[in-house]
Amino acid sequence: MTITAHSATISAHPSTLDLAESARPSHPTRPGTRSRSRSETVDSPIEDAVRQAVQAMTDDLGCDEGIASIAAANFYSKFHFTREFSRITGTTPRRYLAALRMQRAKELLLQSDLGVVDVSTTVGYMSVGTFSSRFSALVGVSPREWRRLRGLTAAAPDVHGPGRTVLRGRVQLLEGVAEAPADVFVAVYEDSVIQGLPVACTRATTGAVFELRGVPAGSWVVSVLLRFLTSDGVEALRDRCQVTVSDDPATRHLPLRLQPSTPCEFDPPVIFSGVGSLLIAGDHGRR
């Protein structure tokens, strides 16, 4: 098993990974700011290029070929730029763009009167059937159901994967992040995009041990999404680490902890509706 927490890498094998104590330093973070451990090349030329790419995709959801142009304009090959984009954002440009499209579709279904056909065209799909199928698979409900529920979806139950490995750990708040009753969603996905049914997931409590059961062999990303209500709405904090699980039956316990803080500008949007909805304080509580 190989664990990558930002720039740190540790090797071991299943069947139990203990994420109880962090091997990486804690970086004090003020509310509204992000610890720089999430981005290894802060203010570097490649990060600026990735920032341009993310902005271009956000502005034009049909910019499939824009990545090559941005790479060339910044004197990078498409292969090198794609590799660096994946390192910084945790996913490929194509999957990042797909997540942006789905996020925009979710917003249009809630904030406009456009029909499903028009929404699918607006976000770059040529077939409404393909759009509806992808939306249902990645969001967890159909476009019409998402609109009917007004985005107020229930939290998904814990998911246990088909593998043998159990990931254990704690979600720790960084210094400077205010303690508050929080909803904590911890999940295993193939990359940093929280979309579709996870390989494994659970709800956690800050400071308490969580378990992700049945993680199969492969390379995965463990993501944590911590949300709590404030007078201004919902505040969300995020963190992630990479885990590679092998079929070797040996067991090691590796120390690591997830420390959610203000989302990085390069984090892809959260697509899966199963994270659940927190209603604004003063409504009807949490679904």
Sequence and secondary structure as in RCSB ss.txt:
>XXXX:A:sequence
MTITAHSATISAHPSTLDLAESARPSHPTRPGTRSRSRSETVDSPIEDAVRQAVQAMTDDLGCDEGIASIAAANF
YSKFHFTREFSRITGTTPRRYLAALRMQRAKELLLQSDLGVVDVSTTVGYMSVGTFSSRFSALVGVSPREWRRLR
GLTAAAPDVHGPGRTVLRGRVQLLEGVAEAPADVFVAVYEDSVIQGLPVACTRATTGAVFELRGVPAGSWVVSVL
LRFLTSDGVEALRDRCQVTVSDDPATRHLPLRLQPSTPCEFDPPVIFSGVGSLLIAGDHGRR
>XXXX:A:secstr
 EEEETTEEEE  SSEEEESS SS      TT   GGG TTTT HHHHHHHHHHHHHHH TT TTHHHHHHHHTT
  HHHHHHHHHHHHSS HHHHHHHHHHHHHHHHHHH    HHHHHHHTT S HHHHHHHHHHHHSS HHHHHHTT
T       B  SSSEEEEEEB   TTS     EEEEEEESSS   SS SEEEEE TTSEEEEEEE SEEEEEEEE
EEEEETTEEEEEEEEEEEEE S          B  BS  TT      GGG  B  TTSS B 
